[in-house]
Amino acid sequence: MKPPVGSYVVDGGSGRLGIVMGHEGPYVQLRPYGGGKEWDAEPGVVRRATPAERLSAATAYANARSRGEVP
């Protein structure tokens, strides 16, 4: 699967939700919701995030911001 740039996906290898930033070589480049360091995921283990997973990530980010843990 080669998801489009900007889509929300779950890396099945790590279980992390990320936003597709690009494709480099055989990998999909992902960035955490809300920003942070990109990581490479294998396309075969990446799947589209469900609406519930996207909402959970947005909620976690909003909570972290309210606690002052992210800029």
Sequence and secondary structure as in RCSB ss.txt:
>XXXX:A:sequence
MKPPVGSYVVDGGSGRLGIVMGHEGPYVQLRPYGGGKEWDAEPGVVRRATPAERLSAATAYANARSRGEVP
>XXXX:A:secstr
    TT EEEETTT  EEEEEEEETTEEEEEETT    EEE GGGEEE  HHHHHHHHHHHHHHHHTTS  
